[in-house]
Amino acid sequence: MSRAEAAKWVELWMAYPMVSVDGTLILEAAALGERFQISHFDSQILVAAKRLGCELVYSEDLGHGQKYDGVQVRNPFISSS
């Protein structure tokens, strides 16, 4: 991908709410990961989602139906019926 293409993608993403990865987020993610025995990067996603007020995250890597500190996970490949 060229730098110009990458810049266009970043500009598109900037239209959506974002959370900065700061020291507090990393510490919260470490605690969440330890509590639920999940990867640090999955924990960061969940902490960022909670900061943005998300109640639902789609993932095939985390437990379907599990709530992680108020954020529920749904596996998009599992039928909900």
Secondary structure, DSSP 8 states (H G I E B T S, - for coil): --HHHHHHHHHHHTTS------HHHHHHHHHHHHHHT--HHHHHHHHHHHHTT--EEE-SSS-TT-EETTEEEE-TTS---
